Amino acid sequence: MKDLIKNLLSTTALTLIAISLIAWAMGDTSVNLLSILPSIIANIVIHLGLLVVRWFDVKNYITELAIEAAFVVTVVLAVGFFVGWFTVFPVWLTIGIALVVFMIACFINVRQVRQDMADINDVIGRIKESHPVVQ
């Protein structure tokens, strides 16, 4: 549960940073606090949906990533149409932001998995050193 909340807050922050940077780069001053709540809602729905997708345990990693990316884009489009994001941002830009945030989150996840594996291997090494197997 702690990791879910941490991931949710991280992706929400990445989303809001991306929206703000794109708006700033385009000279758009219409991005306001009303963008925050729908972004949080979209991220909650995305994270809960990704839990469901991962529950099915797709064997091919590329297929799983494609399903997850399609789900993310679908949720972003649905929320965007519902709250009117596309009067401020073009649809393609919103999809781009969602995919960039998704890719950054995947990269962070891969780095975390590698770190966890290194930590586990380190613990296994220390256990082997302190408890040699008698042959």
Secondary structure, DSSP 8 states (H G I E B T S, - for coil): -HHHHHHHHHHHHHHHHHHHHHHHHHT-----GGGHHHHHHHHHHHHHHHHHHHHT--S-HHHHHHHHHHHHHHHHHHHHHHHTGGGTS-HHHHHHHHHHHHHHHHHHHHHHHHHHHHHHHHHHHHHHHHS----
